[in-house]
């Protein structure tokens, strides 16, 4: 009959065999171990008897790289106060606070797992199909979108026009409104332009408040008109492509986790005041992982012009302010050949402007073509025929 004996009993039998006169080499061969192991068992038996042959802990007497208890306690306290802070943010805060020895990111991760504050998960592999891109300097591109889910105590819901500078992640707009219709959205855009200046481009999705691309007729909405009159190139994402505006979508995630988190507000005014305070902290205090743990304000202010007087004139909506005087105004869409036609008179404004909408100012014998606040051409009229007011925004 076969019986299974414990490891400790096998060790005891090996010791008894040696003590009974059997050679160490023979005992080692019999139990399938080395001679050094048999000698260690004899030493342990002599020092501690039968208990000395029991399994021992393999934990080292000291671990120089183990996180200091004082540092670990501070890290766990930060995590308790700020549940949204992950290991990378906690390393940054530890460095700012001057904690020594400075813990590593993986060390903080293991401390959070030990404390049960996060669940241990396998590392997620980055999708190779994603392509990350970033503009080279501030004010080259703004990403803008409308987000909802901001609750009021009376059961209502607010919307917000949000905008992020692509290079710096600086929040240029976070304006609340009861409904995201053309007027409040464009008023928020106007305020952002007056506060921060005119970007070269604005990237949005295909929402109806941003573009007339999917209307019954291809019309120019107010948002597009403001962009055109201020020389801003309005770019649209492909349909069903939210990752194209990934930076502003990531801002929405931070907004929901760090600011909203299921909160409701008594009024629009209270919500806007608290949101403004959070945005100030987001821009000037909160480090951003995507820009090497710098704050958005550090990147945004590093190369942008601080002087507001250097910014272009903003007209929302209306004609170019530099030519706001008497006379007649009409609009024309530039043909593919770069020519517009006013009162049977052809005026070339350049092939590169094909498809764009320009404003034409007629005052006496003078004809001026404007694109936003840029004067394209001034010529003398060659006739006095009636000028027809065409709807240039409609594709004919």
C-alpha positions in Angstrom: 0.0 0.0 0.0 1.4 3.4 -1.1 1.3 6.3 1.3 2.1 9.9 0.6 4.4 11.5 3.1 5.1 15.2 3.6 8.2 17.0 2.6 9.1 17.5 6.2 8.9 13.7 6.9 11.1 13.0 3.8 13.7 15.4 5.2 13.6 13.7 8.6 14.1 10.3 7.0 17.1 11.7 5.1 18.6 13.0 8.4 18.0 9.7 10.2 19.6 7.8 7.4 22.8 9.9 7.6 22.8 9.6 11.4 22.3 5.9 11.0 25.6 5.6 9.1 24.5 5.8 5.5 26.8 7.9 3.3 25.7 11.4 2.4 26.2 10.7 -1.3 23.9 7.6 -1.1 21.2 9.5 0.8 21.3 12.4 -1.7 21.0 9.9 -4.6 18.1 8.1 -2.9 16.1 11.3 -2.3 17.0 13.0 -5.6 18.8 16.0 -4.1 22.4 17.3 -4.0 24.9 16.6 -1.2 24.9 20.3 -0.2 21.1 20.0 0.4 21.6 17.0 2.7 24.3 18.9 4.7 22.0 21.9 5.1 19.2 19.6 6.4 21.7 18.2 9.0 22.6 21.7 10.1 19.0 22.7 10.4 18.2 19.6 12.4 21.1 20.2 14.8 20.0 23.8 15.3 16.3 23.4 15.6 15.4 19.7 15.8 12.4 18.5 13.9 10.9 22.0 13.7 14.0 23.2 11.9 13.1 20.9 9.0 9.8 22.6 8.3 9.3 24.9 5.3 10.8 28.4 5.7 9.8 31.7 4.2 11.7 32.7 1.1 11.2 36.4 1.8 14.5 38.3 2.0 15.6 39.8 5.3 15.6 43.2 3.7 14.3 44.8 0.4 16.1 48.1 -0.4 13.8 49.0 -3.2 10.6 48.5 -1.2 8.5 51.7 -0.9 9.0 53.5 2.4 6.0 53.3 4.6 5.7 57.1 5.0 5.8 57.6 1.3 3.2 54.8 0.7 0.9 56.4 3.3 1.1 59.8 1.6 0.4 58.2 -1.8 -2.7 56.4 -0.5 -4.0 59.5 1.1 -3.6 61.5 -2.2 -5.5 58.7 -3.9 -8.3 58.8 -1.3 -8.7 62.5 -1.8 -8.5 62.3 -5.6 -9.9 59.0 -6.9 -9.2 60.0 -10.4 -5.4 60.2 -9.9 -3.6 57.2 -11.4 0.0 56.0 -10.8 1.5 58.5 -13.3 -0.2 61.5 -11.7 0.8 60.3 -8.3 4.4 60.0 -9.3 4.2 63.6 -10.6 2.7 64.8 -7.3 5.3 63.0 -5.3 8.0 64.6 -7.2 6.4 68.1 -6.8 6.0 67.5 -3.1 9.7 66.4 -2.8 9.0 62.9 -1.3 12.2 60.9 -0.9 12.9 58.3 -1.9 10.8 59.0 -5.0 8.5 56.0 -5.8 8.3 54.6 -9.2 5.1 54.4 -11.3 5.1 50.6 -11.1 5.7 50.7 -7.3 2.7 53.1 -6.8 0.6 50.7 -9.0 1.5 47.8 -6.8 0.7 49.8 -3.6 -2.7 50.7 -5.0 -3.4 47.1 -5.8 -2.3 46.0 -2.3 -4.6 48.6 -0.7 -7.5 47.4 -2.9 -7.9 50.9 -4.4 -7.6 49.5 -8.0 -8.0 46.1 -9.5 -5.0 44.4 -11.1 -5.6 44.2 -14.8 -3.4 43.0 -17.7 -1.7 45.8 -19.6 -3.8 46.8 -22.6 -2.0 46.9 -25.9 -2.3 50.1 -28.0 -4.3 49.7 -31.1 -1.8 50.0 -34.0 -4.6 51.4 -36.3 -4.7 54.6 -34.3 -2.7 57.5 -35.6 -1.8 60.2 -33.1 -1.3 63.7 -34.4 -0.7 67.2 -33.0 -0.3 70.6 -34.4 3.1 72.2 -34.1 2.2 75.4 -32.2 -0.8 77.0 -30.3 -3.6 78.7 -32.2 -3.1 76.6 -35.3 -6.2 74.5 -34.7 -9.0 74.4 -32.2 -11.2 71.3 -31.7 -14.7 72.2 -30.7 -17.8 70.2 -29.8 -21.1 70.4 -27.9 -21.6 68.2 -24.8 -24.6 67.7 -22.6 -25.4 65.8 -19.4 -25.1 68.8 -17.1 -28.1 68.5 -14.8 -30.1 71.1 -13.0 -32.0 70.7 -9.7 -35.3 71.4 -11.5 -34.7 68.4 -13.8 -33.4 70.4 -16.7 -30.2 69.8 -18.6 -27.6 72.2 -19.8 -25.4 72.0 -22.9 -21.8 73.3 -23.2 -19.7 74.5 -26.2 -16.3 73.2 -25.4 -13.1 74.0 -27.3 -9.5 72.7 -26.9 -6.3 74.1 -28.5 -4.9 71.1 -30.4 -1.2 71.8 -29.5 -1.4 72.8 -25.9 -4.8 71.1 -24.8 -5.7 74.6 -23.4 -9.4 74.9 -22.9 -10.5 77.9 -24.9 -14.2 77.5 -24.4 -16.5 75.9 -21.8 -19.7 78.0 -22.1 -23.0 76.6 -20.8 -26.4 77.2 -22.4 -30.0 75.9 -22.0 -30.1 74.7 -25.7 -27.3 74.3 -28.2 -28.9 76.3 -31.0 -27.0 78.6 -33.4 -27.2 81.9 -31.5 -25.9 80.7 -28.1 -23.3 78.5 -29.7 -22.0 81.3 -31.9 -22.1 83.7 -29.0 -19.8 81.3 -27.1 -17.5 81.1 -30.1 -17.4 84.9 -30.3 -16.4 85.1 -26.6 -13.6 82.6 -27.1 -12.3 84.5 -30.1 -12.3 87.8 -28.3 -10.6 86.3 -25.2 -7.9 84.2 -26.9 -7.6 85.5 -30.5 -8.3 84.0 -33.9 -7.0 80.5 -34.7 -6.0 79.4 -38.1 -8.5 76.5 -38.2 -11.4 75.1 -36.2 -12.2 71.3 -36.4 -15.8 70.2 -35.5 -18.0 67.3 -36.2 -21.0 67.5 -38.6 -23.6 68.7 -36.2 -26.3 71.0 -37.7 -25.2 73.9 -35.5 -21.7 73.7 -37.1 -22.4 73.1 -40.7 -25.2 73.0 -43.3 -23.4 70.2 -45.2 -26.2 67.7 -44.5 -29.2 70.1 -44.8 -31.7 69.7 -47.5 -29.8 72.5 -49.3 -26.1 73.2 -48.8 -26.5 76.5 -46.8 -24.0 78.5 -44.8 -24.9 78.4 -41.1 -24.0 81.1 -38.7 -21.0 79.2 -37.3 -19.5 78.9 -40.8 -20.2 82.6 -41.5 -18.3 83.7 -38.4 -15.4 81.5 -39.4 -15.4 82.9 -43.0 -15.6 86.5 -41.9 -12.7 86.1 -39.5 -10.5 84.2 -41.9 -10.8 80.8 -40.1 -10.7 77.6 -42.0 -13.5 75.4 -40.8 -12.7 71.7 -41.1 -15.2 68.9 -40.6 -14.6 65.3 -39.5 -15.7 62.4 -41.6 -19.1 61.1 -40.5 -19.1 58.7 -37.6 -15.4 59.4 -36.8 -15.3 60.7 -33.2 -11.6 59.8 -32.8 -10.7 62.6 -35.2 -11.7 65.1 -32.5 -10.2 62.9 -29.8 -8.6 65.7 -27.8 -11.9 67.5 -27.1 -13.6 64.1 -26.5 -10.9 63.3 -23.9 -11.6 66.7 -22.3 -15.3 65.7 -22.0 -14.2 62.5 -20.2 -12.2 64.6 -17.7 -15.1 67.0 -17.4 -17.5 64.1 -16.5 -15.1 62.3 -14.1 -13.6 65.3 -12.3 -16.2 68.0 -12.4 -19.7 66.6 -13.0 -19.5 63.1 -11.3 -23.3 63.0 -11.0 -23.7 66.5 -9.6 -26.6 68.8 -10.2 -26.7 72.6 -10.0 -29.2 75.1 -8.7 -29.0 77.3 -11.7 -27.1 78.0 -14.9 -25.2 80.8 -13.2 -24.0 78.6 -10.4 -22.9 75.9 -12.8 -21.0 78.3 -15.0 -19.2 79.9 -12.1 -18.1 76.5 -10.8 -17.2 75.3 -14.3 -15.1 78.4 -14.8 -13.1 77.7 -11.6 -12.6 74.0 -12.7 -11.4 75.1 -16.2 -8.9 77.5 -14.6 -7.5 74.7 -12.5 -7.5 72.4 -15.6 -5.6 75.0 -17.7 -3.1 76.3 -15.0 -2.7 73.6 -12.4 -3.6 70.2 -13.7 -0.7 68.4 -15.5 -1.5 66.7 -18.7 0.0 63.3 -19.6 -0.1 63.9 -23.3 2.2 66.9 -23.0 4.8 65.4 -20.7 3.0 66.4 -17.5 3.1 70.1 -18.3 0.0 72.3 -17.7 -1.9 73.4 -20.8 -1.2 77.1 -19.9 2.5 76.5 -20.0 2.3 75.3 -23.6 -0.4 77.7 -24.7 1.4 80.8 -23.4 4.9 79.7 -24.4 4.5 80.9 -28.0 1.2 82.7 -28.4 1.1 86.5 -28.5 -0.1 88.0 -25.3 -1.1 91.4 -26.7 -4.8 91.5 -27.4 -4.3 94.5 -29.7 -2.5 92.4 -32.2 -5.6 90.2 -32.8 -7.7 90.5 -35.9 -11.0 92.4 -35.8 -13.9 90.1 -35.0 -17.2 90.7 -36.7 -20.1 88.5 -35.7 -22.1 88.4 -37.8 -21.9 91.2 -40.4 -19.8 92.8 -43.0 -16.1 93.6 -42.8 -15.6 96.3 -40.1 -12.9 97.9 -42.1 -15.4 98.7 -44.9 -18.5 99.3 -42.8 -19.9 102.3 -44.5 -22.6 103.3 -47.0 -23.2 101.6 -50.3 -24.6 98.3 -51.4 -23.5 94.8 -50.2 -24.0 91.5 -52.1 -22.4 88.1 -51.7 -21.0 85.9 -54.5 -19.6 82.4 -54.6 -16.2 82.2 -56.3 -16.2 80.0 -59.4 -13.7 77.2 -60.0 -11.9 79.6 -62.3 -11.5 82.2 -59.5 -14.0 84.6 -61.0 -17.1 86.3 -59.6 -19.8 88.1 -61.6 -21.4 91.3 -60.4 -23.8 93.3 -62.6 -22.5 91.4 -65.7 -18.9 92.5 -64.8 -16.4 89.7 -64.2 -13.9 90.1 -61.4 -11.0 87.7 -60.8 -10.1 87.0 -57.1 -7.8 84.0 -57.7 -8.4 80.4 -58.5 -7.2 79.4 -55.0 -10.5 80.9 -53.7 -12.7 78.7 -55.8 -15.9 77.7 -54.0 -15.5 80.3 -51.2 -18.0 83.0 -50.5 -16.9 86.7 -50.8 -18.6 89.9 -49.9 -18.8 92.6 -52.6 -19.2 96.3 -51.7 -20.5 98.7 -54.3 -20.2 102.4 -53.6 -20.7 104.7 -56.6 -18.1 103.7 -59.3 -16.0 101.5 -56.9 -16.3 97.8 -56.5 -14.5 96.0 -53.6 -14.3 92.3 -53.1 -13.8 91.2 -49.4 -13.1 87.8 -47.8 -13.7 88.2 -44.1 -11.6 91.3 -43.2 -9.3 90.9 -46.1 -9.7 93.2 -49.1 -9.1 91.1 -52.2 -9.6 93.7 -55.0 -10.8 97.2 -55.7 -11.7 98.1 -59.2 -13.9 100.6 -61.1 -17.3 99.5 -62.3 -17.6 99.4 -66.1 -21.4 99.7 -66.1 -24.3 101.0 -64.0 -26.6 98.0 -64.4 -28.8 96.7 -61.6 -27.0 94.5 -59.1 -28.9 91.3 -58.3 -28.7 89.9 -54.8 -28.1 86.2 -55.2 -28.1 83.7 -52.4 -24.5 82.7 -52.7 -24.8 80.1 -50.0 -27.1 77.9 -52.1 -25.4 75.5 -54.6 -27.0 76.0 -57.9 
